[in-house]
Amino acid sequence: MKSIDGLRGRKGLTWLTTTDHKTIGTLYLVTSFVFFIISRASWQRTVRRGEELRAQYETRYRHLRQRLLGWVLLGCALAFGTVLVALSAG
């Protein structure tokens, strides 16, 4: 197993073992920018999905409202018919 001192000699891993505050700051800024880009893409996907769900909701709500209105009109027609039958019989 290699020690950290052994890792410092490798060029590709110097960023991992550095103690230079300027290098650490640069790495922090790069990492922050990368996470910002990733989170922005995630938020954009969330917004698109929200718009899709809103369209689906509005469609379902419109159908439900039409069905409810149909049942109410049918109930009113049946009640009116019952009253007409009762009046004509009596």
Secondary structure, DSSP 8 states (H G I E B T S, - for coil): ---HHHHHT-STTHHHH---HHHHHHHHHHHHHHHHHHHHHHHHHHHHHHHHHHHHHHHHHHHHHHHHHHHHHHHHHHHHHHHHHHHHH-
